[in-house]
């Protein structure tokens, strides 16, 4: 069974979202995603300063099995990326909730209302 922390939000594209004290949102791949992908060998992350819309592909994760798009769960501006994860993508396999990928500042009027809570995500991944 995948590790699904209850203090995070989730997407049906298998990203997790954590609200930070400074108002930004930290985004990463779920434990389920990294487990399904297998050994992650490459991460392409969005550029800092990019304006992104919810649902847009903003990066790529490649594993020994497949390549998949990384989608942004919210609309806003990319304010940080985790260069350590890009340099050592296997960190996502080691701890998917520690190896975050990027941070977003929500656009005015944007929200996290459409995201899944832990119970809904657990149901999605079975």
C-alpha positions in Angstrom: 0.0 0.0 0.0 1.3 3.4 -0.9 2.2 6.0 1.7 -0.5 8.7 1.6 0.1 11.5 4.2 -3.2 13.0 5.4 -1.8 16.6 5.6 -1.4 16.9 1.8 -3.7 17.4 -1.2 -3.4 15.2 -4.3 -4.2 15.2 -8.0 -5.5 12.3 -10.2 -2.2 12.8 -12.1 -0.4 11.6 -8.9 1.1 14.8 -7.7 1.0 15.9 -4.0 0.6 19.5 -2.9 1.6 21.0 0.5 0.5 24.5 1.5 3.5 26.4 3.1 3.4 29.0 5.7 4.5 31.7 3.2 1.5 31.0 1.0 3.3 29.1 -1.7 2.4 25.5 -2.6 5.1 22.8 -2.8 4.5 20.1 -5.4 6.0 16.6 -5.9 5.3 13.1 -7.2 3.4 10.8 -4.9 4.8 7.6 -3.5 2.3 5.7 -5.7 3.7 7.5 -8.8 7.3 6.8 -8.0 6.5 3.1 -7.2 4.6 2.7 -10.5 7.3 4.4 -12.5 10.2 2.4 -11.1 13.7 3.8 -10.9 13.5 7.5 -11.9 16.5 8.5 -14.0 15.7 12.0 -15.2 13.6 15.0 -14.2 12.8 18.1 -16.3 11.4 20.8 -14.1 9.6 24.1 -15.0 11.6 27.3 -15.2 11.4 29.7 -12.2 9.2 32.6 -13.2 7.0 30.5 -15.6 3.3 31.4 -15.5 1.4 28.1 -15.5 -2.2 27.1 -15.7 -3.8 24.2 -13.7 -3.5 21.0 -15.7 -0.7 22.2 -18.0 2.3 19.9 -18.5 5.2 21.7 -16.9 7.9 19.0 -16.8 8.9 15.4 -17.5 9.8 12.5 -15.3 11.6 9.6 -17.0 12.1 6.2 -15.4 13.6 2.9 -16.6 10.0 2.0 -17.6 8.5 5.2 -19.1 8.5 8.9 -19.5 5.5 10.9 -18.2 4.5 14.5 -18.1 4.4 16.4 -14.8 1.3 18.6 -14.6 0.8 21.7 -12.5 -2.2 21.2 -10.2 -2.9 25.0 -9.8 -2.6 28.2 -11.7 0.2 30.6 -10.7 3.9 31.3 -11.0 6.7 28.9 -10.5 8.8 30.5 -7.7 11.3 27.7 -7.0 12.5 24.3 -8.3 14.3 21.6 -6.4 17.6 21.5 -8.3 18.8 18.7 -5.9 16.0 16.5 -7.2 16.9 17.3 -10.8 20.5 16.4 -10.1 19.7 13.3 -8.2 16.2 12.1 -9.5 16.6 8.8 -7.6 15.8 10.9 -4.4 12.2 10.8 -5.5 12.3 7.0 -5.3 14.0 7.2 -1.8 11.4 9.6 -0.3 8.7 11.0 -2.7 7.4 13.4 0.0 10.8 14.8 0.9 12.1 15.2 -2.7 9.7 18.0 -3.8 9.9 19.2 -7.4 8.7 22.8 -7.6 6.9 25.6 -5.7 4.1 27.8 -7.0 2.6 31.1 -5.9 -1.1 30.9 -6.6 -2.4 33.4 -9.2 -5.1 35.9 -7.9 -8.4 34.1 -7.8 -6.8 30.6 -8.2 -7.5 28.0 -5.6 -6.8 24.4 -4.5 -10.5 23.6 -4.3 -10.4 20.9 -7.0 -7.7 18.9 -5.4 -8.2 15.5 -3.7 -7.8 14.9 0.0 -5.9 11.8 1.3 -9.1 9.7 1.5 -10.1 10.5 -2.0 -6.6 9.8 -3.4 -6.4 6.5 -1.5 -9.7 5.5 -3.1 -8.3 6.5 -6.6 -5.2 4.4 -6.3 -7.0 1.6 -4.6 
